[in-house]
Amino acid sequence: QVQLVESGGGLVQPGGSLRLSCAASRIIFSIYALGWYRQAPGKQRELVATITSGGNTNYANSVKGRFTISRDNAKNTVYLQMNSLKPEDTAVYYCNANWGGVNYWGQGTQVTVSS
């Protein structure tokens, strides 16, 4: 069974940084497009950043210049480096792997930005 396991969430002050990781198992990791999504209380899940199998990246306007998505195919892991965090970044962050319309999701990790 495919597993995506996120880690790295937590409580951070505004202006701080966090690095999320998502480790995948039981998939041919290198061929998948990968993404990070988030869902704040009372809101719909939204795209944060994606990275293709070829390494092309895409970001939501709200995080451009602050967040960086990257992948390490040797470690079957995708990362999200989050800098200059704002209270509005508070949400549960989910990892996604997509190939040919087949989607897998992680269980989510909570990120809270608060003083």
Protein Blocks (a to p, Z undefined) as FASTA:
>chain_A
ZZdddehiacddehiacddddddehiafklpccddddddehiacddfbdcdfkopacddf
klgokaccdddfklopacdddehiafklgccddddddeehiacddebjaddddZZ
